[in-house]
Structure formats: structure tokens, C-alpha cells
Amino acid sequence: MKHQEDWRPVEVWGRYWNMNSAAVVCAELDCGSAVSARNSEEASERPVWGIFTDCLKSGSALRNCLPGDETSDQSLEFICSDSVRLVQGTNRCSGRLEVKTNQSWSSVCEKDFDLQDAEVVCREIGCGSPSVLQGALYGEAEAPVGSREFLCEGSESALLTCSSRKSSVRNSCSPGQAVGLTCSGPDNIRLVGETSRCAGRLEMKHQEDWRPVEVWGGYWDKSSAAVVCAELDCGSAVSVRKTKEASERPVWSIFTDCLQSGSALRNCLPDNGTSDESHELICSGNSELSYFCVLKCFFIRFQMSAEKPSPLTKNLKP
């Protein structure tokens, strides 16, 4: 950040820095969607501009925050997609698709875009598989409709590396037919150590490395566990506990500010740490499966009660 004619690294006080914050900065820089972010540690402290968490929480653009003069050995690093972005969505993994070519953003007609194209976009912006693909899902297009039809196979790393051809429907594509896309969240949290995927030790994947999660500040309770269970589509939280290992090992440390902000755990930006503690939780199970189990039990009980003779009639003789 440049302040008082001096460019310095930025440090966020209170550690309220997650993928949603990174998405705001990528948008400010006209660099598409946020793909990844991390805290890095330098060999020694140097001058930085410190930003208070309240400024980011208010929804203000980072460039409008008033920094303080500090020193730190921490840096914030992130990667933006540059050529694709999702706008006006409910989170960074949803929105109306826009593609940048020749330094100009354009929307995409839904007739020029299919599921294979969507898989590439979701992967490019660091999100999970596409779950919804629908025109006008996130409002009418504000950017002009592009002139290319994408022909991805689904395995490409970036949309602009896919084959394409001139659109045959561009002139007949209305703003309401611009592609809206919803990707699932990034597949970077899991529960391990038990027979069910919905129970066990909480782990997080960051920088291609799976590690146990430690929550700094002690803000970890059943409400926090419920958020994780919901993220994993594992129903509600049944129990949660801390366990102590025989020795310390590498962990990903999450600051309490991120959980208290209401952010999904998968969007929190972890720090490199070591700890002998783990968080273990048990979820009720897949929410849809649990629903069907309840229905099945209800109908079995109903059937049994229907077949069982009434106390008033079982002794009556014909």
C-alpha cells in the first residue's frame, strides 16, 4: 500500500483476513477473482502499513483504509485469477461470469457456455465443482456480451486456454441470458480418523498441505463445530472436544476473528504453527441422508402401529 508517498507491505491487525477479503482486493485491482492467499514470514521486521480489522469489516475498499506506521515480519500474499471473475454473487464462488480479453470485461451468453466450461472456471478461481449454471441467476449483464463460444473439455486450468469459436448467438443474446454460475466451496477441510467422513479430527488443506487445525484464542465451541458440519454437508454438530497429542507437530492456526466474523472455515486464512492439540467433532451425518432416515423410521413405526391390533379390539371374537 502507498501512504505518504511510501510503498510498504500491509499487515492486518486482528488477523481479520480471509479469502473474501482477498476477493475485495483483487476486484479493486481489476484482477478478477481471488484464487489463493497466505501469510508469509520474513527473516526480519521491516516497516509496514497496519490496517485495523474494523475497516475491512465495514466493507470499505482497502485503498480507503487509513493505515498506521508499524514494523512487522509478516506479509500478505495472494493470487488473483486475472482473466475471469464472478460478480454480484452471494460469496466469492458465485455470481455472474465475466471474462477479460484485451483489458476489457465481457459477460458470456448461456448458450455459449456448458458444464465443462463451468468446471474450468470453478477450478480457475479456486472453488469446488459447479452446482448451478443458469442465465440471469445474478441479475442482468452490465458488461457487453462477448463474441466467443467456449469449447472446454473440462480438464483445462484456465478458461482462456480452452478452444473457442465465434459465437453464433451473440446478436440474439439479451442481458438476461448472461451466464450465472455457482461453484461449491473449495474442498480444503475434512474430518479424519474415524470410519465416517462426518466424524474425526479437523484438518485443513493450505498450500497443498493437509494439517490439523488449531484455533487461536480458544473460540471453539459447538456453534463453531456446527458451521464445519454444515460446510461438509454432515448435518448438525453432535459433540466437540479438544485432544492432546504426545508431541507437537505442524498445524494450521486460525484466528478467532475469522470464526467470529461469520466466515466459513474454508475461507479463513491460516498461519503456520505447531501444537500438540487437535479439535475433534462428531456430526449427525449427511443432512439429506438423515432426513430420509427419519422418514423411514416414521413409516416403519406407522406400519407397525397399523398392523398391531388395538387394545380395544384384540380380544373381540368374530
matplotlib code that plots the C-alpha trace (Angstrom):
import matplotlib.pyplot as plt

x = [0.0, 1.2, 0.7, 2.5, 4.4, 5.8, 5.1, 5.1, 3.7, 0.3, -0.4, -3.9, -4.3, -6.6, -5.9, -9.3, -8.0, -9.7, -10.4, -13.4, -11.0, -8.6, -11.5, -12.1, -8.5, -8.5, -11.6, -10.0, -7.0, -9.3, -7.6, -10.6, -11.4, -9.2, -7.7, -5.4, -3.9, -1.4, 0.5, 4.3, 7.0, 10.1, 13.6, 13.4, 11.0, 10.6, 8.3, 4.7, 1.3, -1.0, -4.7, -7.4, -9.8, -12.8, -12.0, -12.2, -15.3, -17.1, -16.9, -14.7, -12.2, -8.7, -7.4, -9.8, -8.5, -6.2, -3.0, -0.8, 3.0, 4.3, 7.0, 6.4, 7.9, 4.5, 3.4, 0.1, 0.4, -2.4, -3.1, -5.9, -7.4, -6.8, -9.0, -12.2, -14.5, -17.9, -19.8, -22.8, -22.9, -23.5, -19.9, -16.6, -17.7, -20.9, -22.0, -22.5, -19.5, -17.3, -14.2, -11.4, -9.9, -7.9, -8.2, -12.0, -14.5, -17.5, -20.3, -20.9, -24.2, -25.6, -25.9, -22.1, -21.3, -21.8, -20.9, -17.4, -16.7, -18.1, -15.8, -12.8, -13.9, -14.7, -11.2, -9.5, -10.9, -10.0, -13.6, -15.2, -17.3, -20.2, -23.5, -25.7, -25.4, -28.2, -28.8, -29.9, -29.3, -27.4, -29.1, -28.8, -25.4, -23.8, -20.8, -21.3, -21.9, -18.7, -18.2, -16.8, -18.3, -16.1, -15.3, -13.6, -13.0, -13.3, -9.7, -8.1, -6.6, -7.9, -10.9, -8.8, -6.7, -9.8, -10.7, -13.3, -15.1, -17.1, -20.5, -23.5, -26.0, -24.3, -26.6, -29.7, -28.4, -30.2, -28.6, -30.9, -29.3, -25.8, -24.3, -24.7, -22.6, -22.5, -19.5, -19.3, -16.8, -13.1, -12.5, -10.0, -11.4, -12.1, -12.6, -10.2, -9.5, -13.0, -15.0, -17.4, -16.3, -18.6, -16.6, -12.9, -10.0, -10.5, -7.9, -7.4, -5.5, -3.4, -0.6, -1.2, -0.5, -3.1, -2.7, -4.7, -6.4, -5.7, -8.0, -6.1, -7.9, -9.9, -13.1, -14.1, -17.5, -20.4, -21.6, -18.3, -18.5, -22.0, -20.5, -18.0, -20.6, -22.8, -19.8, -19.1, -22.8, -22.8, -25.9, -25.6, -22.9, -23.4, -20.2, -16.9, -13.7, -10.0, -7.5, -3.8, -1.2, 2.1, 4.2, 3.8, 3.5, 2.8, -0.7, -2.7, -3.7, -6.9, -7.5, -10.8, -11.6, -12.3, -14.8, -16.4, -16.9, -19.3, -16.9, -16.9, -13.9, -12.7, -12.4, -10.2, -6.6, -4.4, -1.0, 1.9, 2.2, 3.0, 0.8, 0.0, -3.7, -6.4, -10.1, -12.3, -16.0, -18.9, -21.6, -25.0, -24.3, -25.3, -28.3, -30.2, -29.5, -30.5, -33.8, -34.6, -33.6, -36.1, -38.8, -38.0, -38.2, -41.5, -43.1, -41.8, -43.4, -46.6, -46.7, -46.1, -48.8, -51.2, -50.6, -50.8, -54.3, -55.9, -56.2, -60.0, -60.4, -57.7, -59.8, -63.1, -64.2, -66.0]
y = [0.0, 3.5, 6.1, 9.4, 8.6, 5.4, 1.9, -0.8, -4.3, -4.4, -6.0, -6.5, -6.0, -8.5, -11.0, -10.5, -11.6, -14.3, -15.2, -12.8, -10.0, -11.1, -11.1, -7.4, -6.5, -8.5, -6.6, -3.3, -4.1, -5.2, -8.6, -10.9, -13.3, -14.3, -17.8, -18.2, -16.2, -16.7, -15.1, -15.2, -14.5, -12.5, -13.0, -9.8, -7.0, -4.0, -1.0, -1.9, -0.1, -1.6, -1.8, -2.2, -5.1, -2.7, -1.1, -4.4, -5.5, -2.3, -3.3, -0.4, -0.8, -1.4, 1.7, 3.8, 2.4, 4.7, 2.8, 3.1, 3.2, -0.1, -2.8, -6.5, -9.6, -10.7, -10.2, -11.0, -12.7, -13.7, -14.8, -13.4, -15.1, -12.0, -13.2, -14.4, -13.2, -13.8, -10.6, -9.8, -13.2, -14.2, -15.2, -15.4, -18.8, -17.5, -14.7, -13.6, -14.7, -12.1, -12.7, -10.2, -10.0, -7.1, -5.4, -5.3, -7.4, -9.0, -11.3, -14.7, -15.9, -19.0, -20.7, -20.3, -22.0, -25.5, -27.7, -28.4, -24.7, -24.2, -26.9, -25.0, -21.6, -23.0, -24.6, -21.5, -19.3, -21.9, -23.2, -26.6, -28.2, -26.2, -26.8, -24.3, -23.0, -20.6, -17.4, -14.3, -16.0, -13.0, -10.2, -8.9, -8.4, -4.9, -5.7, -6.3, -9.9, -11.5, -12.8, -16.2, -19.6, -21.7, -25.3, -26.6, -30.3, -29.8, -30.5, -27.2, -25.0, -21.7, -20.7, -18.7, -21.8, -23.6, -23.8, -21.4, -20.2, -17.2, -17.1, -17.8, -16.3, -13.1, -10.7, -12.5, -12.9, -10.5, -9.2, -11.6, -14.6, -13.9, -16.9, -17.1, -19.6, -21.2, -23.3, -25.3, -24.1, -25.2, -28.8, -27.9, -29.1, -32.7, -34.9, -37.9, -40.8, -42.3, -44.7, -41.9, -38.8, -36.8, -37.5, -37.2, -34.8, -31.5, -30.9, -28.1, -28.1, -25.0, -24.6, -28.2, -29.5, -31.2, -30.4, -30.4, -27.1, -25.1, -22.2, -19.3, -17.5, -20.5, -19.5, -23.1, -24.5, -26.4, -23.4, -23.3, -27.1, -26.7, -24.4, -27.1, -29.8, -27.7, -26.9, -30.7, -31.4, -33.5, -32.3, -30.8, -30.9, -33.7, -33.3, -31.5, -31.8, -30.9, -33.7, -33.6, -35.4, -36.9, -34.2, -31.0, -31.2, -28.7, -27.3, -24.6, -21.9, -20.0, -16.7, -16.4, -13.2, -15.2, -17.5, -14.7, -12.8, -15.5, -16.6, -20.2, -22.0, -22.9, -19.2, -18.4, -17.8, -19.9, -19.3, -21.8, -23.1, -26.1, -27.6, -30.7, -30.1, -31.2, -30.4, -33.5, -33.4, -35.7, -34.5, -36.1, -37.2, -36.2, -33.9, -35.4, -38.9, -38.1, -36.7, -39.9, -42.0, -40.0, -40.5, -44.2, -44.7, -42.8, -45.0, -48.2, -47.2, -46.2, -49.5, -51.4, -49.5, -50.1, -53.9, -54.1, -54.8, -52.1, -52.9, -52.4, -54.9, -57.6, -59.8, -59.5, -62.7, -62.7]
z = [0.0, -0.8, 2.0, 2.4, -0.8, 0.7, -0.6, 2.2, 2.8, 4.6, 7.9, 9.1, 12.8, 14.5, 11.6, 10.0, 6.7, 4.7, 1.1, 1.0, 2.0, -0.8, -3.3, -2.4, -3.2, -6.4, -7.5, -6.6, -8.8, -11.7, -11.4, -11.4, -8.5, -5.6, -6.1, -3.1, -0.2, 2.5, 5.3, 4.9, 7.4, 6.5, 8.0, 10.0, 10.8, 8.4, 8.1, 7.2, 7.0, 9.6, 8.8, 11.6, 11.1, 11.6, 8.2, 6.4, 8.3, 7.3, 3.7, 2.8, -0.1, 1.2, -0.5, 1.6, 4.9, 7.0, 7.9, 10.9, 11.0, 12.2, 11.9, 11.3, 9.8, 8.3, 4.7, 2.9, -0.4, -2.8, -6.4, -8.4, -11.5, -13.7, -16.6, -15.1, -12.3, -10.7, -9.8, -7.7, -6.1, -2.5, -2.0, -3.9, -5.5, -7.1, -9.4, -13.0, -15.1, -16.8, -18.9, -19.6, -23.0, -24.4, -21.0, -21.2, -19.3, -21.0, -20.0, -21.6, -23.2, -21.6, -25.0, -25.5, -22.1, -20.8, -17.8, -19.0, -19.3, -15.8, -14.3, -15.7, -14.3, -10.8, -10.8, -12.0, -9.2, -6.5, -5.8, -6.0, -8.6, -10.3, -8.7, -10.6, -14.1, -15.1, -17.1, -15.2, -11.9, -10.6, -12.4, -16.0, -17.5, -17.1, -19.3, -23.0, -24.2, -25.5, -29.0, -28.3, -27.6, -25.3, -26.1, -22.9, -22.3, -18.5, -17.6, -18.5, -15.8, -17.2, -19.4, -21.9, -22.6, -23.9, -27.6, -28.7, -31.8, -32.9, -31.1, -33.3, -30.9, -29.7, -31.6, -30.2, -26.6, -24.2, -20.9, -19.1, -20.7, -19.3, -17.5, -13.7, -12.0, -8.5, -7.6, -4.4, -1.8, -2.0, -0.9, 1.8, 5.1, 6.3, 9.3, 9.6, 11.9, 12.1, 9.8, 8.9, 6.9, 9.3, 12.4, 13.5, 13.7, 11.9, 9.2, 6.6, 3.3, 2.6, 0.2, -0.9, 2.7, 5.0, 8.7, 11.9, 12.7, 15.8, 16.8, 18.4, 21.2, 22.3, 20.4, 19.6, 20.8, 19.5, 17.4, 15.6, 15.1, 13.6, 10.9, 10.0, 9.9, 7.6, 5.3, 5.0, 4.4, 7.5, 9.3, 12.8, 15.4, 18.0, 20.1, 20.0, 22.1, 22.3, 22.4, 23.2, 21.2, 22.6, 20.9, 18.9, 15.1, 12.3, 12.3, 10.5, 13.0, 12.6, 14.5, 16.4, 14.5, 11.3, 13.0, 14.9, 11.7, 10.4, 7.7, 6.6, 8.0, 4.5, 3.7, 6.7, 6.1, 8.3, 9.8, 10.0, 13.6, 15.8, 18.5, 20.5, 20.4, 18.0, 17.5, 17.1, 16.4, 15.5, 13.1, 12.8, 9.2, 5.7, 6.1, 3.2, 4.3, 7.9, 6.6, 4.7, 7.7, 9.9, 7.2, 7.0, 10.8, 10.9, 8.2, 9.8, 13.2, 11.4, 9.6, 12.8, 14.7, 11.8, 11.9, 15.7, 16.9, 19.1, 22.8, 22.5, 19.7, 20.0, 22.4, 20.4, 18.8, 15.4]

ax = plt.figure().add_subplot(projection="3d")
ax.plot(x, y, z, "-o")
ax.set_aspect("equal")
plt.show()
